[in-house]
Amino acid sequence: MVDSPRASSSSATLPPPRSYLIFMRIMSKRRTWVCLFVAVYAILLSSSWNFLRSVLSWYKLQYTSSPSPTPSRIPAVYASVVLGAVFGAMSMVAAAAVAVPAVMVIWISVVVLLAFFGKSRRDLVVEARKITREVFGFVFKVLLKEGNAVAAVCAVLGYFLLIRKDFDSV
């Protein structure tokens, strides 16, 4: 009696390693994702705070090392643009982290509704690809606009705060 290939292949499959099962159990918890989210934002906030302090110390060094009685405003422009760009990028990351799960829920809902309305699998795949392209294109445009707006506001405010600080000290 010869064993069928189906029986031998099912006995040849090994169960996943214990470490994989533990990892999947941990990552399936909502609180794990919340902790990862908070940890990433804490790291981003800490690094941006350190970057802010280093840019401001660079600006102070440039301002105090100027030999002329009225120092150039170029370092203030540079520092404010750098700070605006950093905070614009940070706002885009924060908005993306909030938007991506919501977009995925909407995308899944639309695809399920299309499936309920009798679309064939092939049509469903085509429609899902179109929807994915449109949704992520729209989200990217919105994130880019909001990031640029935050960057511009931070740059202008930073410039005026740095200039006001210079006039107060002179």
VMD Tcl script that builds the backbone (N, CA, C; Angstrom):
set m [mol new atoms 510]
animate dup $m
set s [atomselect $m all]
$s set {name element resname resid chain x y z} {
  {N N MET 1 A 0.835 -1.177 0.000}
  {CA C MET 1 A 0.000 0.000 0.000}
  {C C MET 1 A 0.880 1.239 0.000}
  {N N VAL 2 A 0.649 2.134 -0.920}
  {CA C VAL 2 A 1.461 3.340 -1.078}
  {C C VAL 2 A 0.706 4.514 -0.468}
  {N N ASP 3 A 1.457 5.339 0.303}
  {CA C ASP 3 A 0.830 6.539 0.865}
  {C C ASP 3 A 0.576 7.546 -0.249}
  {N N SER 4 A -0.531 8.207 -0.152}
  {CA C SER 4 A -0.828 9.243 -1.150}
  {C C SER 4 A 0.049 10.462 -0.892}
  {N N PRO 5 A 0.362 11.226 -1.929}
  {CA C PRO 5 A 1.212 12.405 -1.748}
  {C C PRO 5 A 0.572 13.436 -0.830}
  {N N ARG 6 A -0.748 13.474 -0.804}
  {CA C ARG 6 A -1.437 14.438 0.052}
  {C C ARG 6 A -1.197 14.121 1.526}
  {N N ALA 7 A -1.217 12.838 1.882}
  {CA C ALA 7 A -1.011 12.439 3.268}
  {C C ALA 7 A 0.427 12.693 3.696}
  {N N SER 8 A 1.390 12.451 2.814}
  {CA C SER 8 A 2.789 12.657 3.190}
  {C C SER 8 A 3.113 14.141 3.298}
  {N N SER 9 A 2.482 14.991 2.472}
  {CA C SER 9 A 2.777 16.421 2.547}
  {C C SER 9 A 2.158 17.044 3.795}
  {N N SER 10 A 1.015 16.539 4.239}
  {CA C SER 10 A 0.414 17.103 5.447}
  {C C SER 10 A 1.189 16.704 6.693}
  {N N SER 11 A 1.809 15.519 6.666}
  {CA C SER 11 A 2.605 15.113 7.823}
  {C C SER 11 A 3.968 15.803 7.805}
  {N N ALA 12 A 4.393 16.310 6.627}
  {CA C ALA 12 A 5.691 16.970 6.523}
  {C C ALA 12 A 5.640 18.420 6.984}
  {N N THR 13 A 4.470 19.014 7.058}
  {CA C THR 13 A 4.390 20.402 7.501}
  {C C THR 13 A 4.622 20.465 8.998}
  {N N LEU 14 A 5.480 21.374 9.377}
  {CA C LEU 14 A 5.820 21.541 10.788}
  {C C LEU 14 A 5.005 22.657 11.394}
  {N N PRO 15 A 4.680 22.528 12.661}
  {CA C PRO 15 A 3.973 23.638 13.299}
  {C C PRO 15 A 4.915 24.836 13.431}
  {N N PRO 16 A 4.364 26.040 13.486}
  {CA C PRO 16 A 5.235 27.213 13.606}
  {C C PRO 16 A 6.001 27.180 14.930}
  {N N PRO 17 A 7.163 27.810 14.959}
  {CA C PRO 17 A 7.955 27.814 16.195}
  {C C PRO 17 A 7.219 28.533 17.323}
  {N N ARG 18 A 7.568 28.177 18.516}
  {CA C ARG 18 A 6.912 28.748 19.700}
  {C C ARG 18 A 7.129 30.262 19.776}
  {N N SER 19 A 8.310 30.717 19.410}
  {CA C SER 19 A 8.585 32.152 19.461}
  {C C SER 19 A 7.670 32.920 18.503}
  {N N TYR 20 A 7.377 32.336 17.344}
  {CA C TYR 20 A 6.476 32.967 16.389}
  {C C TYR 20 A 5.071 33.075 16.977}
  {N N LEU 21 A 4.622 32.025 17.620}
  {CA C LEU 21 A 3.290 32.042 18.225}
  {C C LEU 21 A 3.192 33.090 19.333}
  {N N ILE 22 A 4.241 33.196 20.142}
  {CA C ILE 22 A 4.253 34.201 21.210}
  {C C ILE 22 A 4.252 35.600 20.609}
  {N N PHE 23 A 5.070 35.808 19.569}
  {CA C PHE 23 A 5.128 37.113 18.905}
  {C C PHE 23 A 3.766 37.485 18.330}
  {N N MET 24 A 3.102 36.547 17.672}
  {CA C MET 24 A 1.789 36.833 17.081}
  {C C MET 24 A 0.742 37.104 18.157}
  {N N ARG 25 A 0.829 36.433 19.279}
  {CA C ARG 25 A -0.116 36.675 20.354}
  {C C ARG 25 A 0.080 38.076 20.938}
  {N N ILE 26 A 1.336 38.490 21.090}
  {CA C ILE 26 A 1.621 39.822 21.631}
  {C C ILE 26 A 1.169 40.906 20.656}
  {N N MET 27 A 1.476 40.723 19.362}
  {CA C MET 27 A 1.177 41.760 18.377}
  {C C MET 27 A -0.304 41.848 18.041}
  {N N SER 28 A -1.084 40.873 18.423}
  {CA C SER 28 A -2.514 40.929 18.140}
  {C C SER 28 A -3.275 41.734 19.189}
  {N N LYS 29 A -2.619 42.153 20.221}
  {CA C LYS 29 A -3.273 42.933 21.263}
  {C C LYS 29 A -3.284 44.409 20.889}
  {N N ARG 30 A -4.375 45.068 21.166}
  {CA C ARG 30 A -4.493 46.495 20.862}
  {C C ARG 30 A -3.545 47.318 21.717}
  {N N ARG 31 A -3.378 46.930 22.970}
  {CA C ARG 31 A -2.502 47.725 23.846}
  {C C ARG 31 A -1.049 47.671 23.388}
  {N N THR 32 A -0.653 46.602 22.717}
  {CA C THR 32 A 0.703 46.531 22.173}
  {C C THR 32 A 0.890 47.597 21.108}
  {N N TRP 33 A -0.085 47.733 20.230}
  {CA C TRP 33 A 0.009 48.749 19.186}
  {C C TRP 33 A -0.042 50.145 19.772}
  {N N VAL 34 A -0.826 50.335 20.802}
  {CA C VAL 34 A -0.873 51.644 21.459}
  {C C VAL 34 A 0.480 51.959 22.088}
  {N N CYS 35 A 1.092 50.989 22.727}
  {CA C CYS 35 A 2.414 51.207 23.330}
  {C C CYS 35 A 3.464 51.507 22.262}
  {N N LEU 36 A 3.419 50.793 21.133}
  {CA C LEU 36 A 4.345 51.085 20.042}
  {C C LEU 36 A 4.127 52.493 19.488}
  {N N PHE 37 A 2.876 52.876 19.341}
  {CA C PHE 37 A 2.523 54.206 18.852}
  {C C PHE 37 A 3.071 55.278 19.790}
  {N N VAL 38 A 2.854 55.110 21.087}
  {CA C VAL 38 A 3.334 56.078 22.067}
  {C C VAL 38 A 4.859 56.105 22.103}
  {N N ALA 39 A 5.490 54.949 22.007}
  {CA C ALA 39 A 6.957 54.900 22.029}
  {C C ALA 39 A 7.560 55.597 20.813}
  {N N VAL 40 A 6.987 55.382 19.641}
  {CA C VAL 40 A 7.501 56.038 18.435}
  {C C VAL 40 A 7.323 57.551 18.542}
  {N N TYR 41 A 6.180 57.991 19.024}
  {CA C TYR 41 A 5.981 59.437 19.157}
  {C C TYR 41 A 6.863 60.035 20.238}
  {N N ALA 42 A 7.130 59.299 21.278}
  {CA C ALA 42 A 8.056 59.807 22.299}
  {C C ALA 42 A 9.456 59.966 21.728}
  {N N ILE 43 A 9.878 59.003 20.919}
  {CA C ILE 43 A 11.201 59.105 20.274}
  {C C ILE 43 A 11.230 60.280 19.302}
  {N N LEU 44 A 10.179 60.433 18.499}
  {CA C LEU 44 A 10.127 61.552 17.560}
  {C C LEU 44 A 10.126 62.895 18.286}
  {N N LEU 45 A 9.353 62.992 19.348}
  {CA C LEU 45 A 9.290 64.245 20.106}
  {C C LEU 45 A 10.622 64.552 20.761}
  {N N SER 46 A 11.258 63.548 21.323}
  {CA C SER 46 A 12.564 63.747 21.958}
  {C C SER 46 A 13.610 64.181 20.941}
  {N N SER 47 A 13.643 63.506 19.803}
  {CA C SER 47 A 14.642 63.877 18.798}
  {C C SER 47 A 14.358 65.246 18.205}
  {N N SER 48 A 13.087 65.594 18.022}
  {CA C SER 48 A 12.783 66.926 17.494}
  {C C SER 48 A 13.114 68.001 18.525}
  {N N TRP 49 A 12.913 67.707 19.812}
  {CA C TRP 49 A 13.263 68.669 20.847}
  {C C TRP 49 A 14.782 68.886 20.875}
  {N N ASN 50 A 15.537 67.812 20.770}
  {CA C ASN 50 A 16.999 67.936 20.720}
  {C C ASN 50 A 17.449 68.687 19.475}
  {N N PHE 51 A 16.785 68.432 18.354}
  {CA C PHE 51 A 17.111 69.146 17.124}
  {C C PHE 51 A 16.777 70.626 17.254}
  {N N LEU 52 A 15.657 70.933 17.869}
  {CA C LEU 52 A 15.270 72.327 18.100}
  {C C LEU 52 A 16.323 73.042 18.942}
  {N N ARG 53 A 16.761 72.391 19.998}
  {CA C ARG 53 A 17.783 73.001 20.852}
  {C C ARG 53 A 19.100 73.193 20.111}
  {N N SER 54 A 19.474 72.234 19.262}
  {CA C SER 54 A 20.731 72.383 18.529}
  {C C SER 54 A 20.641 73.499 17.491}
  {N N VAL 55 A 19.498 73.641 16.813}
  {CA C VAL 55 A 19.333 74.733 15.849}
  {C C VAL 55 A 19.360 76.081 16.556}
  {N N LEU 56 A 18.696 76.165 17.702}
  {CA C LEU 56 A 18.698 77.433 18.444}
  {C C LEU 56 A 20.075 77.763 18.999}
  {N N SER 57 A 20.829 76.761 19.428}
  {CA C SER 57 A 22.190 77.047 19.899}
  {C C SER 57 A 23.085 77.450 18.736}
  {N N TRP 58 A 22.887 76.855 17.555}
  {CA C TRP 58 A 23.626 77.279 16.369}
  {C C TRP 58 A 23.304 78.729 16.041}
  {N N TYR 59 A 22.017 79.079 16.112}
  {CA C TYR 59 A 21.603 80.454 15.816}
  {C C TYR 59 A 22.207 81.424 16.829}
  {N N LYS 60 A 22.206 81.054 18.084}
  {CA C LYS 60 A 22.786 81.925 19.107}
  {C C LYS 60 A 24.283 82.117 18.859}
  {N N LEU 61 A 24.958 81.054 18.467}
  {CA C LEU 61 A 26.380 81.150 18.157}
  {C C LEU 61 A 26.609 82.062 16.952}
  {N N GLN 62 A 25.798 81.942 15.930}
  {CA C GLN 62 A 25.931 82.797 14.755}
  {C C GLN 62 A 25.641 84.255 15.090}
  {N N TYR 63 A 24.656 84.469 15.936}
  {CA C TYR 63 A 24.244 85.826 16.289}
  {C C TYR 63 A 25.297 86.506 17.156}
  {N N THR 64 A 25.848 85.775 18.115}
  {CA C THR 64 A 26.826 86.387 19.022}
  {C C THR 64 A 28.199 86.516 18.392}
  {N N SER 65 A 28.518 85.708 17.384}
  {CA C SER 65 A 29.845 85.785 16.769}
  {C C SER 65 A 29.915 86.836 15.663}
  {N N SER 66 A 28.808 87.504 15.396}
  {CA C SER 66 A 28.799 88.522 14.346}
  {C C SER 66 A 29.571 89.752 14.814}
  {N N PRO 67 A 30.563 90.204 14.016}
  {CA C PRO 67 A 31.369 91.346 14.433}
  {C C PRO 67 A 30.655 92.684 14.252}
  {N N SER 68 A 29.679 92.759 13.373}
  {CA C SER 68 A 29.010 94.039 13.124}
  {C C SER 68 A 27.977 94.321 14.209}
  {N N PRO 69 A 27.670 95.617 14.444}
  {CA C PRO 69 A 26.686 95.961 15.471}
  {C C PRO 69 A 25.270 95.486 15.110}
  {N N THR 70 A 24.939 95.459 13.830}
  {CA C THR 70 A 23.639 94.925 13.409}
  {C C THR 70 A 23.885 93.624 12.656}
  {N N PRO 71 A 23.670 92.501 13.318}
  {CA C PRO 71 A 23.971 91.215 12.684}
  {C C PRO 71 A 23.031 90.920 11.516}
  {N N SER 72 A 23.477 90.045 10.648}
  {CA C SER 72 A 22.704 89.646 9.479}
  {C C SER 72 A 21.472 88.843 9.911}
  {N N ARG 73 A 20.439 88.953 9.102}
  {CA C ARG 73 A 19.212 88.206 9.391}
  {C C ARG 73 A 19.204 86.843 8.677}
  {N N ILE 74 A 20.237 86.542 7.933}
  {CA C ILE 74 A 20.306 85.267 7.207}
  {C C ILE 74 A 20.256 84.074 8.158}
  {N N PRO 75 A 20.988 84.068 9.286}
  {CA C PRO 75 A 20.862 82.915 10.196}
  {C C PRO 75 A 19.450 82.744 10.749}
  {N N ALA 76 A 18.739 83.841 10.958}
  {CA C ALA 76 A 17.358 83.736 11.443}
  {C C ALA 76 A 16.467 83.099 10.383}
  {N N VAL 77 A 16.677 83.472 9.129}
  {CA C VAL 77 A 15.894 82.880 8.040}
  {C C VAL 77 A 16.202 81.391 7.942}
  {N N TYR 78 A 17.490 81.053 7.971}
  {CA C TYR 78 A 17.896 79.651 7.862}
  {C C TYR 78 A 17.322 78.829 9.015}
  {N N ALA 79 A 17.466 79.324 10.231}
  {CA C ALA 79 A 16.976 78.585 11.397}
  {C C ALA 79 A 15.460 78.422 11.352}
  {N N SER 80 A 14.745 79.462 10.949}
  {CA C SER 80 A 13.285 79.360 10.918}
  {C C SER 80 A 12.819 78.403 9.820}
  {N N VAL 81 A 13.502 78.386 8.673}
  {CA C VAL 81 A 13.128 77.452 7.597}
  {C C VAL 81 A 13.393 76.009 8.026}
  {N N VAL 82 A 14.526 75.775 8.675}
  {CA C VAL 82 A 14.847 74.420 9.134}
  {C C VAL 82 A 13.827 73.955 10.172}
  {N N LEU 83 A 13.499 74.829 11.115}
  {CA C LEU 83 A 12.515 74.457 12.136}
  {C C LEU 83 A 11.145 74.224 11.515}
  {N N GLY 84 A 10.756 75.058 10.572}
  {CA C GLY 84 A 9.477 74.865 9.894}
  {C C GLY 84 A 9.420 73.544 9.148}
  {N N ALA 85 A 10.517 73.204 8.470}
  {CA C ALA 85 A 10.550 71.939 7.730}
  {C C ALA 85 A 10.458 70.739 8.667}
  {N N VAL 86 A 11.152 70.816 9.787}
  {CA C VAL 86 A 11.122 69.699 10.738}
  {C C VAL 86 A 9.723 69.527 11.314}
  {N N PHE 87 A 9.107 70.622 11.740}
  {CA C PHE 87 A 7.778 70.493 12.335}
  {C C PHE 87 A 6.709 70.185 11.286}
  {N N GLY 88 A 6.920 70.600 10.045}
  {CA C GLY 88 A 6.006 70.199 8.975}
  {C C GLY 88 A 6.070 68.703 8.722}
  {N N ALA 89 A 7.289 68.178 8.696}
  {CA C ALA 89 A 7.451 66.723 8.505}
  {C C ALA 89 A 6.867 65.951 9.686}
  {N N MET 90 A 7.083 66.468 10.884}
  {CA C MET 90 A 6.510 65.806 12.077}
  {C C MET 90 A 4.987 65.798 12.025}
  {N N SER 91 A 4.387 66.892 11.573}
  {CA C SER 91 A 2.924 66.924 11.496}
  {C C SER 91 A 2.414 65.966 10.425}
  {N N MET 92 A 3.176 65.815 9.333}
  {CA C MET 92 A 2.768 64.860 8.301}
  {C C MET 92 A 2.836 63.431 8.830}
  {N N VAL 93 A 3.864 63.105 9.591}
  {CA C VAL 93 A 3.984 61.762 10.174}
  {C C VAL 93 A 2.839 61.508 11.154}
  {N N ALA 94 A 2.536 62.513 11.976}
  {CA C ALA 94 A 1.451 62.356 12.947}
  {C C ALA 94 A 0.109 62.182 12.247}
  {N N ALA 95 A -0.134 62.973 11.217}
  {CA C ALA 95 A -1.397 62.849 10.490}
  {C C ALA 95 A -1.491 61.521 9.747}
  {N N ALA 96 A -0.379 61.052 9.203}
  {CA C ALA 96 A -0.391 59.761 8.500}
  {C C ALA 96 A -0.668 58.618 9.462}
  {N N ALA 97 A -0.101 58.698 10.652}
  {CA C ALA 97 A -0.324 57.633 11.630}
  {C C ALA 97 A -1.782 57.554 12.054}
  {N N VAL 98 A -2.462 58.673 12.050}
  {CA C VAL 98 A -3.877 58.679 12.405}
  {C C VAL 98 A -4.739 58.326 11.195}
  {N N ALA 99 A -4.333 58.781 10.019}
  {CA C ALA 99 A -5.161 58.615 8.823}
  {C C ALA 99 A -5.112 57.211 8.235}
  {N N VAL 100 A -3.987 56.551 8.285}
  {CA C VAL 100 A -3.847 55.255 7.612}
  {C C VAL 100 A -4.821 54.202 8.157}
  {N N PRO 101 A -4.958 54.037 9.472}
  {CA C PRO 101 A -5.954 53.049 9.932}
  {C C PRO 101 A -7.386 53.406 9.525}
  {N N ALA 102 A -7.723 54.682 9.561}
  {CA C ALA 102 A -9.074 55.088 9.156}
  {C C ALA 102 A -9.296 54.839 7.672}
  {N N VAL 103 A -8.298 55.114 6.858}
  {CA C VAL 103 A -8.409 54.882 5.420}
  {C C VAL 103 A -8.551 53.386 5.140}
  {N N MET 104 A -7.830 52.572 5.871}
  {CA C MET 104 A -7.924 51.127 5.655}
  {C C MET 104 A -9.328 50.607 5.996}
  {N N VAL 105 A -9.926 51.120 7.054}
  {CA C VAL 105 A -11.286 50.703 7.411}
  {C C VAL 105 A -12.264 51.112 6.318}
  {N N ILE 106 A -12.111 52.327 5.805}
  {CA C ILE 106 A -12.994 52.791 4.726}
  {C C ILE 106 A -12.787 51.942 3.479}
  {N N TRP 107 A -11.533 51.666 3.147}
  {CA C TRP 107 A -11.235 50.867 1.957}
  {C C TRP 107 A -11.845 49.477 2.067}
  {N N ILE 108 A -11.695 48.847 3.211}
  {CA C ILE 108 A -12.261 47.505 3.413}
  {C C ILE 108 A -13.776 47.552 3.308}
  {N N SER 109 A -14.381 48.578 3.869}
  {CA C SER 109 A -15.843 48.706 3.793}
  {C C SER 109 A -16.320 48.840 2.359}
  {N N VAL 110 A -15.642 49.636 1.570}
  {CA C VAL 110 A -16.038 49.821 0.168}
  {C C VAL 110 A -15.873 48.519 -0.612}
  {N N VAL 111 A -14.782 47.813 -0.402}
  {CA C VAL 111 A -14.562 46.560 -1.123}
  {C C VAL 111 A -15.610 45.512 -0.729}
  {N N VAL 112 A -15.951 45.454 0.555}
  {CA C VAL 112 A -16.979 44.502 0.999}
  {C C VAL 112 A -18.334 44.865 0.400}
  {N N LEU 113 A -18.646 46.156 0.362}
  {CA C LEU 113 A -19.914 46.566 -0.250}
  {C C LEU 113 A -19.952 46.222 -1.737}
  {N N LEU 114 A -18.834 46.410 -2.427}
  {CA C LEU 114 A -18.791 46.016 -3.838}
  {C C LEU 114 A -18.995 44.514 -3.987}
  {N N ALA 115 A -18.442 43.731 -3.088}
  {CA C ALA 115 A -18.620 42.279 -3.143}
  {C C ALA 115 A -20.078 41.898 -2.888}
  {N N PHE 116 A -20.741 42.609 -1.986}
  {CA C PHE 116 A -22.149 42.307 -1.707}
  {C C PHE 116 A -23.059 42.672 -2.875}
  {N N PHE 117 A -22.646 43.628 -3.698}
  {CA C PHE 117 A -23.477 44.028 -4.818}
  {C C PHE 117 A -23.257 43.166 -6.055}
  {N N GLY 118 A -22.610 42.026 -5.887}
  {CA C GLY 118 A -22.542 41.037 -6.946}
  {C C GLY 118 A -21.432 41.227 -7.956}
  {N N LYS 119 A -20.410 41.947 -7.622}
  {CA C LYS 119 A -19.273 42.082 -8.543}
  {C C LYS 119 A -18.536 40.747 -8.603}
  {N N SER 120 A -18.059 40.398 -9.779}
  {CA C SER 120 A -17.263 39.175 -9.890}
  {C C SER 120 A -15.898 39.419 -9.255}
  {N N ARG 121 A -15.188 38.340 -8.976}
  {CA C ARG 121 A -13.888 38.484 -8.310}
  {C C ARG 121 A -12.910 39.291 -9.154}
  {N N ARG 122 A -12.915 39.058 -10.417}
  {CA C ARG 122 A -12.000 39.784 -11.309}
  {C C ARG 122 A -12.335 41.277 -11.311}
  {N N ASP 123 A -13.620 41.608 -11.423}
  {CA C ASP 123 A -14.032 43.018 -11.383}
  {C C ASP 123 A -13.733 43.634 -10.020}
  {N N LEU 124 A -13.901 42.840 -8.993}
  {CA C LEU 124 A -13.637 43.318 -7.637}
  {C C LEU 124 A -12.160 43.666 -7.456}
  {N N VAL 125 A -11.277 42.861 -7.982}
  {CA C VAL 125 A -9.837 43.136 -7.893}
  {C C VAL 125 A -9.498 44.410 -8.650}
  {N N VAL 126 A -10.067 44.579 -9.835}
  {CA C VAL 126 A -9.802 45.778 -10.637}
  {C C VAL 126 A -10.306 47.023 -9.902}
  {N N GLU 127 A -11.529 46.942 -9.384}
  {CA C GLU 127 A -12.103 48.085 -8.655}
  {C C GLU 127 A -11.310 48.385 -7.384}
  {N N ALA 128 A -10.858 47.343 -6.688}
  {CA C ALA 128 A -10.093 47.554 -5.459}
  {C C ALA 128 A -8.765 48.253 -5.764}
  {N N ARG 129 A -8.135 47.904 -6.872}
  {CA C ARG 129 A -6.884 48.576 -7.256}
  {C C ARG 129 A -7.133 50.044 -7.579}
  {N N LYS 130 A -8.214 50.322 -8.283}
  {CA C LYS 130 A -8.557 51.718 -8.599}
  {C C LYS 130 A -8.825 52.504 -7.324}
  {N N ILE 131 A -9.596 51.904 -6.429}
  {CA C ILE 131 A -9.941 52.575 -5.175}
  {C C ILE 131 A -8.684 52.821 -4.350}
  {N N THR 132 A -7.802 51.841 -4.298}
  {CA C THR 132 A -6.559 51.992 -3.539}
  {C C THR 132 A -5.735 53.147 -4.085}
  {N N ARG 133 A -5.596 53.211 -5.396}
  {CA C ARG 133 A -4.815 54.280 -6.010}
  {C C ARG 133 A -5.443 55.645 -5.723}
  {N N GLU 134 A -6.758 55.747 -5.848}
  {CA C GLU 134 A -7.433 57.024 -5.605}
  {C C GLU 134 A -7.344 57.447 -4.141}
  {N N VAL 135 A -7.583 56.519 -3.231}
  {CA C VAL 135 A -7.591 56.856 -1.805}
  {C C VAL 135 A -6.208 57.279 -1.336}
  {N N PHE 136 A -5.185 56.505 -1.682}
  {CA C PHE 136 A -3.849 56.875 -1.227}
  {C C PHE 136 A -3.334 58.131 -1.920}
  {N N GLY 137 A -3.738 58.366 -3.152}
  {CA C GLY 137 A -3.387 59.621 -3.817}
  {C C GLY 137 A -4.016 60.811 -3.109}
  {N N PHE 138 A -5.294 60.682 -2.741}
  {CA C PHE 138 A -5.985 61.756 -2.038}
  {C C PHE 138 A -5.369 61.998 -0.660}
  {N N VAL 139 A -5.079 60.924 0.074}
  {CA C VAL 139 A -4.487 61.057 1.406}
  {C C VAL 139 A -3.110 61.706 1.312}
  {N N PHE 140 A -2.321 61.310 0.322}
  {CA C PHE 140 A -0.992 61.889 0.145}
  {C C PHE 140 A -1.081 63.391 -0.143}
  {N N LYS 141 A -2.026 63.787 -0.992}
  {CA C LYS 141 A -2.195 65.214 -1.305}
  {C C LYS 141 A -2.587 66.004 -0.064}
  {N N VAL 142 A -3.505 65.464 0.718}
  {CA C VAL 142 A -3.940 66.159 1.930}
  {C C VAL 142 A -2.792 66.260 2.933}
  {N N LEU 143 A -2.047 65.170 3.119}
  {CA C LEU 143 A -0.910 65.199 4.043}
  {C C LEU 143 A 0.141 66.203 3.596}
  {N N LEU 144 A 0.389 66.273 2.306}
  {CA C LEU 144 A 1.374 67.212 1.782}
  {C C LEU 144 A 0.921 68.656 1.998}
  {N N LYS 145 A -0.359 68.941 1.746}
  {CA C LYS 145 A -0.867 70.302 1.959}
  {C C LYS 145 A -0.788 70.692 3.427}
  {N N GLU 146 A -1.215 69.794 4.312}
  {CA C GLU 146 A -1.195 70.117 5.742}
  {C C GLU 146 A 0.232 70.255 6.260}
  {N N GLY 147 A 1.134 69.393 5.796}
  {CA C GLY 147 A 2.535 69.497 6.215}
  {C C GLY 147 A 3.160 70.793 5.754}
  {N N ASN 148 A 2.856 71.197 4.515}
  {CA C ASN 148 A 3.385 72.464 4.018}
  {C C ASN 148 A 2.810 73.642 4.783}
  {N N ALA 149 A 1.533 73.582 5.127}
  {CA C ALA 149 A 0.925 74.677 5.883}
  {C C ALA 149 A 1.566 74.795 7.264}
  {N N VAL 150 A 1.758 73.670 7.928}
  {CA C VAL 150 A 2.400 73.695 9.253}
  {C C VAL 150 A 3.834 74.205 9.138}
  {N N ALA 151 A 4.545 73.759 8.113}
  {CA C ALA 151 A 5.927 74.207 7.918}
  {C C ALA 151 A 5.986 75.708 7.687}
  {N N ALA 152 A 5.082 76.236 6.873}
  {CA C ALA 152 A 5.077 77.674 6.600}
  {C C ALA 152 A 4.751 78.477 7.860}
  {N N VAL 153 A 3.754 78.034 8.604}
  {CA C VAL 153 A 3.383 78.751 9.838}
  {C C VAL 153 A 4.530 78.709 10.846}
  {N N CYS 154 A 5.139 77.543 11.016}
  {CA C CYS 154 A 6.257 77.434 11.963}
  {C C CYS 154 A 7.452 78.274 11.517}
  {N N ALA 155 A 7.724 78.312 10.219}
  {CA C ALA 155 A 8.854 79.100 9.724}
  {C C ALA 155 A 8.622 80.590 9.952}
  {N N VAL 156 A 7.422 81.068 9.645}
  {CA C VAL 156 A 7.129 82.497 9.828}
  {C C VAL 156 A 7.152 82.861 11.305}
  {N N LEU 157 A 6.494 82.061 12.129}
  {CA C LEU 157 A 6.504 82.345 13.568}
  {C C LEU 157 A 7.917 82.278 14.144}
  {N N GLY 158 A 8.672 81.269 13.721}
  {CA C GLY 158 A 10.046 81.144 14.199}
  {C C GLY 158 A 10.895 82.332 13.812}
  {N N TYR 159 A 10.738 82.803 12.577}
  {CA C TYR 159 A 11.510 83.964 12.122}
  {C C TYR 159 A 11.189 85.195 12.969}
  {N N PHE 160 A 9.892 85.464 13.150}
  {CA C PHE 160 A 9.528 86.661 13.915}
  {C C PHE 160 A 9.917 86.543 15.386}
  {N N LEU 161 A 9.847 85.342 15.934}
  {CA C LEU 161 A 10.289 85.168 17.321}
  {C C LEU 161 A 11.802 85.358 17.451}
  {N N LEU 162 A 12.552 84.846 16.493}
  {CA C LEU 162 A 14.005 85.026 16.547}
  {C C LEU 162 A 14.390 86.486 16.351}
  {N N ILE 163 A 13.744 87.189 15.438}
  {CA C ILE 163 A 14.046 88.601 15.193}
  {C C ILE 163 A 13.641 89.433 16.409}
  {N N ARG 164 A 12.466 89.158 16.987}
  {CA C ARG 164 A 12.043 89.898 18.172}
  {C C ARG 164 A 12.998 89.681 19.323}
  {N N LYS 165 A 13.480 88.449 19.453}
  {CA C LYS 165 A 14.447 88.149 20.509}
  {C C LYS 165 A 15.744 88.938 20.269}
  {N N ASP 166 A 16.137 89.084 19.003}
  {CA C ASP 166 A 17.337 89.841 18.681}
  {C C ASP 166 A 17.149 91.318 19.018}
  {N N PHE 167 A 15.993 91.900 18.690}
  {CA C PHE 167 A 15.758 93.313 18.969}
  {C C PHE 167 A 15.636 93.571 20.462}
  {N N ASP 168 A 15.096 92.600 21.191}
  {CA C ASP 168 A 14.992 92.770 22.639}
  {C C ASP 168 A 16.369 92.757 23.301}
  {N N SER 169 A 17.293 91.994 22.723}
  {CA C SER 169 A 18.617 91.902 23.344}
  {C C SER 169 A 19.522 93.052 22.923}
  {N N VAL 170 A 19.189 93.797 21.843}
  {CA C VAL 170 A 20.046 94.906 21.373}
  {C C VAL 170 A 19.688 96.186 22.059}
}
mol reanalyze $m
mol bondsrecalc $m
mol representation Tube
mol addrep $m
